């Protein structure tokens, strides 16, 4: 499950970078970036707790 979160986070960050460079759907891409950061933070918190 943890690897899946990292995979999703990486995909979302890449999508954000592409959107940031292309200036398309900027609101949606920034929302995806926030979701990716939350996924990484959850992974770090859960990893530290166990």
Secondary structure, DSSP 8 states (H G I E B T S, - for coil): -HHHHHHHHHHHHHHHHHHHHHTSSHHHHHHHHHHHHHHHHHHHHHHHH-
